[in-house]
Amino acid sequence: MSSPFFSVVIPTFNRAHILSRSIDSVLYQTYQDFELIIIDNGSTDNTHKWLSDNYQDERIIYNYKKASASPASPRNKGIALAKGQWICFLDSDDRWYK
């Protein structure tokens, strides 16, 4: 598989109850050449189980990291994992419109 054009990084912490808004807004875009990297910054609300129960899209990459006080840390982890030519960020309580 070739590298995606975009890497979308969503850092999250205890947002399983609202994370679908962000994920769906990426998945429903017209342009589909992307990977979606979700960086879980130490959630305790079973985000990983919720994600695996609700999404089976191979473009979604989940990474759990020990909680940090800095919002930059999960973003930097997402950048390190990204394979896309371009990287963009989306907060876990936001959405993109078509």
DSSP file (Angstrom, degrees, kcal/mol; ACC not computed):
  #  RESIDUE AA STRUCTURE BP1 BP2  ACC     N-H-->O    O-->H-N    N-H-->O    O-->H-N    TCO  KAPPA ALPHA  PHI   PSI    X-CA   Y-CA   Z-CA
    1    1 A M              0   0    0      0, 0.0     2,-0.1     0, 0.0     0, 0.0   0.000 360.0 360.0 360.0 134.9    0.0    0.0    0.0
    2    2 A S        -     0   0    0      1,-0.1     0, 0.0     0, 0.0     0, 0.0  -0.336 360.0 -84.5 -78.2 163.6    1.4    3.4   -0.9
    3    3 A S        -     0   0    0      1,-0.1    -1,-0.1    -2,-0.1    81,-0.1  -0.398  48.5-112.1 -66.8 142.8    1.6    6.3    1.6
    4    4 A P        -     0   0    0      0, 0.0    81,-1.0     0, 0.0    30,-0.2  -0.332  14.2-128.4 -71.0 159.1   -1.5    8.3    2.1
    5    5 A F  S    S+     0   0    0     28,-0.8    81,-2.1    79,-0.2    80,-0.5   0.912  92.4  32.7 -72.6 -43.4   -1.6   11.9    0.9
    6    6 A F  E     -ab  34  86A   0     27,-1.7    29,-1.7    79,-0.2     2,-0.5  -0.894  61.6-159.2-116.1 144.4   -2.9   13.2    4.2
    7    7 A S  E     -ab  35  87A   0     79,-2.5    81,-2.7    -2,-0.4     2,-0.6  -0.994  14.8-159.5-114.4 121.3   -2.3   12.1    7.8
    8    8 A V  E     -ab  36  88A   0     27,-2.9    29,-3.4    -2,-0.5     2,-0.5  -0.902   5.9-159.3-102.7 123.3   -5.0   13.3   10.1
    9    9 A V  E     -ab  37  89A   0     79,-2.8    81,-2.2    -2,-0.6    29,-0.2  -0.906  10.8-177.7-109.3 122.9   -4.0   13.4   13.8
   10   10 A I  E     -a   38   0A   0     27,-3.1    29,-2.1    -2,-0.5     2,-0.3  -0.931   9.6-161.1-118.9 105.2   -6.7   13.4   16.5
   11   11 A P  E     -a   39   0A   0      0, 0.0    81,-0.8     0, 0.0     2,-0.3  -0.649  19.7-178.8 -79.0 143.7   -5.4   13.6   20.0
   12   12 A T  E     -a   40   0A   0     27,-2.8    29,-3.2    -2,-0.3     2,-0.3  -0.991  24.6-176.1-145.6 152.2   -7.9   12.5   22.6
   13   13 A F  S    S-     0   0    0     -2,-0.3    27,-0.1    27,-0.2    29,-0.0  -0.862  79.6 -25.9-149.0 112.5   -8.4   12.0   26.3
   14   14 A N  S    S+     0   0    0     -2,-0.3     3,-0.1     1,-0.1    26,-0.0   0.891  94.7 124.7  51.6  47.9  -11.6   10.5   27.8
   15   15 A R    >>  +     0   0    0      1,-0.1     3,-2.2     2,-0.1     4,-2.2   0.082  18.2 121.9-120.5  22.0  -13.7   11.6   24.8
   16   16 A A  T 34 S+     0   0    0      1,-0.3     4,-0.4     2,-0.2    -1,-0.1   0.837  72.6  61.7 -54.5 -31.9  -15.2    8.2   23.8
   17   17 A H  T 34 S+     0   0    0      1,-0.2    -1,-0.3    -3,-0.1    -2,-0.1   0.658 122.2  18.7 -70.2 -15.5  -18.7    9.8   24.2
   18   18 A I  T X> S+     0   0    0     -3,-2.2     3,-1.5     2,-0.1     4,-0.6   0.441  94.1  99.0-132.5  -5.6  -18.0   12.4   21.5
   19   19 A L  H 3X S+     0   0    0     -4,-2.2     4,-2.4     1,-0.3     3,-0.5   0.772  71.7  70.8 -61.0 -28.2  -15.1   11.1   19.4
   20   20 A S  H 3> S+     0   0    0     -4,-0.4     4,-2.9     1,-0.2     5,-0.3   0.830  89.5  63.0 -60.1 -30.8  -17.4    9.7   16.7
   21   21 A R  H <> S+     0   0    0     -3,-1.5     4,-1.5     2,-0.2    75,-0.3   0.936 109.8  38.6 -58.6 -46.4  -18.2   13.3   15.6
   22   22 A S  H  X S+     0   0    0     -4,-0.6     4,-1.3    -3,-0.5    74,-0.2   0.934 118.0  48.0 -70.0 -47.3  -14.6   13.9   14.7
   23   23 A I  H >X S+     0   0    0     -4,-2.4     4,-2.6     1,-0.2     3,-0.7   0.948 113.1  47.2 -60.6 -49.9  -13.9   10.4   13.2
   24   24 A D  H 3X S+     0   0    0     -4,-2.9     4,-2.2     1,-0.2    -1,-0.2   0.862 106.4  58.4 -61.6 -35.9  -17.1   10.4   11.1
   25   25 A S  H 3< S+     0   0    0     -4,-1.5    -1,-0.2    -5,-0.3    -2,-0.2   0.824 111.4  42.2 -66.4 -28.7  -16.3   13.9    9.8
   26   26 A V  H X< S+     0   0    0     -4,-1.3     3,-1.6    -3,-0.7    -2,-0.2   0.918 114.0  50.1 -78.3 -47.5  -13.0   12.7    8.5
   27   27 A L  H 3< S+     0   0    0     -4,-2.6    -2,-0.2     1,-0.3    -3,-0.2   0.798 108.1  54.8 -62.7 -28.7  -14.4    9.4    7.1
   28   28 A Y  T 3< S+     0   0    0     -4,-2.2    -1,-0.3    -5,-0.2    -2,-0.1   0.364  80.7 118.4 -89.5   5.4  -17.2   11.2    5.3
   29   29 A Q  S <  S-     0   0    0     -3,-1.6    69,-0.1     2,-0.1    -3,-0.1  -0.357  70.8-127.1 -67.5 153.0  -14.9   13.6    3.4
   30   30 A T  S    S+     0   0    0     68,-0.1     2,-0.4     2,-0.0    -1,-0.1   0.911  96.9  70.9 -65.8 -43.4  -15.0   13.4   -0.4
   31   31 A Y        +     0   0    0      1,-0.1    -2,-0.1     2,-0.0     3,-0.0  -0.650  62.2 178.7 -78.2 126.4  -11.2   13.0   -0.6
   32   32 A Q        +     0   0    0     -2,-0.4     2,-1.7     1,-0.1    -1,-0.1   0.375  44.5 105.6-115.1   3.0  -10.4    9.6    0.7
   33   33 A D        +     0   0    0    -29,-0.1   -27,-1.7     2,-0.0   -28,-0.8  -0.562  62.1 100.4 -88.6  77.3   -6.6    9.3    0.5
   34   34 A F  E     -a    6   0A   0     -2,-1.7     2,-0.4   -29,-0.2   -27,-0.2  -0.953  61.1-135.7-148.9 164.0   -5.7    9.6    4.1
   35   35 A E  E     -a    7   0A   0    -29,-1.7   -27,-2.9    -2,-0.3     2,-0.6  -0.953  20.2-143.6-118.7 148.2   -4.8    7.8    7.3
   36   36 A L  E     -ac   8  60A   0     23,-3.1    25,-3.2    -2,-0.4     2,-0.6  -0.940  14.1-165.7-117.4 110.1   -6.5    8.8   10.6
   37   37 A I  E     -ac   9  61A   0    -29,-3.4   -27,-3.1    -2,-0.6     2,-0.6  -0.858   0.8-165.6-102.9 116.6   -4.2    8.6   13.6
   38   38 A I  E     -ac  10  62A   0     23,-3.4    25,-2.5    -2,-0.6     2,-0.7  -0.903   3.0-162.7-104.1 117.6   -5.9    8.6   17.0
   39   39 A I  E     -ac  11  63A   0    -29,-2.1   -27,-2.8    -2,-0.6     2,-0.7  -0.885   6.4-154.3-103.7 109.9   -3.5    9.3   19.8
   40   40 A D  E     -ac  12  64A   0     23,-3.2    25,-2.7    -2,-0.7     2,-1.4  -0.755   3.0-155.4 -87.0 112.9   -5.1    8.3   23.1
   41   41 A N  E     - c   0  65A   0    -29,-3.2    27,-0.3    -2,-0.7    25,-0.1  -0.361  68.3 -56.8 -90.7  55.2   -3.4   10.4   25.8
   42   42 A G  S    S-     0   0    0     -2,-1.4    -1,-0.2    23,-0.6    25,-0.1   0.781  75.6-175.3  84.2  28.3   -4.0    8.1   28.7
   43   43 A S        -     0   0    0    -31,-0.3    -1,-0.1     1,-0.1     3,-0.1  -0.183  19.9-167.8 -58.4 148.5   -7.8    7.8   28.6
   44   44 A T  S    S+     0   0    0      1,-0.1    -1,-0.1     2,-0.1   -31,-0.0   0.159  70.7  85.1-118.4  13.6   -9.6    5.8   31.3
   45   45 A D  S    S-     0   0    0      0, 0.0     5,-0.1     0, 0.0    -1,-0.1   0.057 108.3-101.2-106.3  24.8  -13.0    5.6   29.6
   46   46 A N     >  +     0   0    0     -3,-0.1     4,-2.6     3,-0.1     5,-0.2   0.850  62.9 160.4  61.2  37.3  -12.3    2.5   27.5
   47   47 A T  H  > S+     0   0    0      1,-0.2     4,-2.8     2,-0.2     5,-0.2   0.903  70.5  53.2 -54.3 -44.7  -11.7    4.6   24.3
   48   48 A H  H  > S+     0   0    0      2,-0.2     4,-2.6     1,-0.2    -1,-0.2   0.926 110.6  45.3 -62.0 -45.6   -9.8    1.8   22.7
   49   49 A K  H  > S+     0   0    0      2,-0.2     4,-2.2     1,-0.2    -1,-0.2   0.929 113.6  50.2 -63.2 -44.4  -12.6   -0.8   23.2
   50   50 A W  H  X S+     0   0    0     -4,-2.6     4,-1.4     1,-0.2    -2,-0.2   0.924 112.1  48.3 -58.7 -44.2  -15.2    1.7   22.0
   51   51 A L  H  X S+     0   0    0     -4,-2.8     4,-2.2    -5,-0.2     3,-0.4   0.934 112.7  46.3 -63.5 -47.4  -13.2    2.5   18.9
   52   52 A S  H  < S+     0   0    0     -4,-2.6    -1,-0.2     1,-0.2    -2,-0.2   0.808 112.6  51.5 -68.2 -28.4  -12.6   -1.2   18.1
   53   53 A D  H  < S+     0   0    0     -4,-2.2    -1,-0.2    -5,-0.2    -2,-0.2   0.766 121.1  32.0 -74.3 -25.8  -16.3   -2.0   18.6
   54   54 A N  H  < S+     0   0    0     -4,-1.4     2,-0.4    -3,-0.4    -2,-0.2   0.610 116.7  46.0-111.5 -15.3  -17.5    0.9   16.4
   55   55 A Y     <  +     0   0    0     -4,-2.2    -1,-0.2    -5,-0.2     0, 0.0  -0.991  37.8 166.4-137.5 129.8  -14.9    1.3   13.6
   56   56 A Q        +     0   0    0     -2,-0.4     2,-0.4    -3,-0.1    -1,-0.1   0.061  34.5 136.6-123.1  22.8  -13.2   -1.3   11.4
   57   57 A D    >   -     0   0    0      1,-0.1     3,-2.0     2,-0.0    -2,-0.0  -0.586  51.1-143.9 -76.0 125.1  -11.7    1.0    8.8
   58   58 A E  T 3  S+     0   0    0     -2,-0.4    -1,-0.1     1,-0.3    -3,-0.0   0.638  96.3  67.7 -66.9 -12.9   -8.1    0.1    8.0
   59   59 A R  T 3  S+     0   0    0    -24,-0.1   -23,-3.1     2,-0.0     2,-0.5   0.614  81.5  92.5 -80.1 -11.2   -7.2    3.8    7.6
   60   60 A I  E <   -c   36   0A   0     -3,-2.0     2,-0.5   -25,-0.2   -23,-0.2  -0.740  57.4-171.1 -89.0 125.0   -7.7    4.3   11.4
   61   61 A I  E     -c   37   0A   0    -25,-3.2   -23,-3.4    -2,-0.5     2,-0.4  -0.968   5.2-159.4-116.3 125.7   -4.6    3.9   13.5
   62   62 A Y  E     +c   38   0A   0     -2,-0.5     2,-0.4   -25,-0.2   -23,-0.2  -0.885  11.1 178.4-108.2 135.6   -4.9    3.8   17.2
   63   63 A N  E     -c   39   0A   0    -25,-2.5   -23,-3.2    -2,-0.4     2,-0.5  -0.985  12.5-156.8-138.2 126.7   -2.1    4.6   19.6
   64   64 A Y  E     +c   40   0A   0     -2,-0.4     2,-0.3   -25,-0.2   -23,-0.2  -0.859  16.4 176.6-100.8 133.9   -2.2    4.7   23.4
   65   65 A K  E     -c   41   0A   0    -25,-2.7   -23,-0.6    -2,-0.5     3,-0.1  -0.974  40.0 -90.4-133.4 152.3    0.4    6.7   25.3
   66   66 A K        -     0   0    0     -2,-0.3   -24,-0.1     1,-0.1   -23,-0.1  -0.302  61.1 -89.5 -57.0 140.3    0.8    7.4   28.9
   67   67 A A        -     0   0    0    -25,-0.1     2,-0.3     2,-0.0   -25,-0.2  -0.187  46.3-170.5 -56.9 139.5   -1.0   10.6   29.9
   68   68 A S        -     0   0    0    -27,-0.3    -1,-0.0     2,-0.1    -3,-0.0  -0.940  28.9-133.2-127.8 154.3    0.9   13.8   29.6
   69   69 A A  S    S+     0   0    0     -2,-0.3    -1,-0.1     4,-0.0    -2,-0.0   0.643  85.6  84.2 -78.7 -13.8   -0.1   17.2   30.9
   70   70 A S        -     0   0    0      1,-0.1     3,-0.5     2,-0.0    -2,-0.1  -0.756  65.3-154.0 -96.0 130.9    0.9   18.8   27.6
   71   71 A P  S  > S+     0   0    0      0, 0.0     4,-1.0     0, 0.0    -1,-0.1   0.704  95.8  65.3 -71.0 -16.8   -1.4   18.8   24.5
   72   72 A A  H  > S+     0   0    0      1,-0.2     4,-2.9     2,-0.2     5,-0.2   0.835  87.9  68.1 -72.5 -32.1    1.7   19.0   22.4
   73   73 A S  H  > S+     0   0    0     -3,-0.5     4,-2.0     1,-0.2    -1,-0.2   0.922 101.9  42.1 -59.2 -50.4    2.9   15.5   23.4
   74   74 A P  H  > S+     0   0    0      0, 0.0     4,-2.2     0, 0.0    -1,-0.2   0.870 114.8  52.5 -67.1 -32.6    0.1   13.5   21.7
   75   75 A R  H  X S+     0   0    0     -4,-1.0     4,-2.3     2,-0.2    -2,-0.2   0.928 109.0  49.4 -64.8 -43.2    0.3   15.7   18.6
   76   76 A N  H  X S+     0   0    0     -4,-2.9     4,-2.2     1,-0.2    -1,-0.2   0.879 109.3  52.3 -63.2 -37.6    4.0   15.1   18.4
   77   77 A K  H  X S+     0   0    0     -4,-2.0     4,-1.7    -5,-0.2    -1,-0.2   0.906 108.8  51.1 -63.1 -41.4    3.4   11.3   18.7
   78   78 A G  H  X S+     0   0    0     -4,-2.2     4,-1.4     1,-0.2    -2,-0.2   0.896 108.7  50.9 -62.1 -40.5    0.9   11.6   15.8
   79   79 A I  H  < S+     0   0    0     -4,-2.3     3,-0.3     1,-0.2    -1,-0.2   0.915 108.3  52.6 -62.3 -42.5    3.5   13.4   13.7
   80   80 A A  H  < S+     0   0    0     -4,-2.2    -1,-0.2     1,-0.2    -2,-0.2   0.840 114.1  42.5 -63.4 -33.3    6.1   10.7   14.4
   81   81 A L  H  < S+     0   0    0     -4,-1.7    -1,-0.2    -5,-0.1    -2,-0.2   0.682  89.9 114.1 -84.7 -19.1    3.6    8.0   13.3
   82   82 A A     <  +     0   0    0     -4,-1.4   -75,-0.1    -3,-0.3     5,-0.1  -0.221  36.4 178.1 -63.0 139.5    2.3    9.8   10.2
   83   83 A K        +     0   0    0      3,-0.1    -1,-0.1   -77,-0.1   -76,-0.1   0.394  47.9 107.8-115.1  -4.3    3.1    8.4    6.8
   84   84 A G  S    S-     0   0    0      2,-0.1   -79,-0.2   -81,-0.1   -78,-0.2  -0.254  75.4-124.3 -75.5 162.0    1.2   11.0    4.8
   85   85 A Q  S    S+     0   0    0    -81,-1.0     2,-0.3   -80,-0.5   -79,-0.2   0.807 100.8  33.1 -71.6 -30.5    2.8   13.8    2.6
   86   86 A W  E    S-b    6   0A   0    -81,-2.1   -79,-2.5   -82,-0.1     2,-0.4  -0.949  73.7-150.8-127.4 146.7    0.8   16.3    4.6
   87   87 A I  E     +b    7   0A   0     -2,-0.3     2,-0.3   -81,-0.2   -79,-0.2  -0.962  15.8 176.9-119.4 134.7   -0.3   16.3    8.3
   88   88 A C  E     -b    8   0A   0    -81,-2.7   -79,-2.8    -2,-0.4     2,-0.4  -0.964  17.7-137.1-134.7 155.4   -3.4   18.0    9.6
   89   89 A F  E     -b    9   0A   0     -2,-0.3     2,-0.4   -81,-0.2   -79,-0.2  -0.847  15.6-178.6-115.4 146.0   -4.9   18.1   13.1
   90   90 A L        -     0   0    0    -81,-2.2     2,-0.1    -2,-0.4     6,-0.0  -0.978  26.7-127.0-140.8 127.5   -8.4   17.8   14.3
   91   91 A D    >   -     0   0    0     -2,-0.4     3,-1.8   -81,-0.2   -79,-0.1  -0.403  26.3-115.2 -72.7 153.9   -9.4   18.0   18.0
   92   92 A S  T 3  S+     0   0    0    -81,-0.8   -70,-0.4     1,-0.3   -71,-0.2   0.533 114.4  46.3 -71.9  -5.4  -11.5   15.2   19.4
   93   93 A D  T 3  S+     0   0    0    -72,-0.1    -1,-0.3   -71,-0.1     2,-0.2   0.200 102.5  80.1-116.8  14.7  -14.5   17.4   20.0
   94   94 A D    <   -     0   0    0     -3,-1.8     2,-0.3   -75,-0.1   -69,-0.2  -0.623  59.8-153.6-112.7 173.3  -14.5   19.1   16.6
   95   95 A R        -     0   0    0     -2,-0.2     2,-0.4   -70,-0.1   -73,-0.1  -0.986  11.0-132.7-145.5 156.0  -15.7   18.2   13.1
   96   96 A W        -     0   0    0     -2,-0.3     2,-0.3   -75,-0.3    -6,-0.0  -0.859  20.4-143.1-104.5 145.1  -14.9   18.9    9.5
   97   97 A Y              0   0    0     -2,-0.4   -68,-0.0     1,-0.1   -72,-0.0  -0.765 360.0 360.0-102.7 154.2  -17.6   19.7    7.0
   98   98 A K              0   0    0     -2,-0.3   -68,-0.1   -69,-0.1    -1,-0.1   0.492 360.0 360.0 -66.4 360.0  -17.6   18.6    3.4
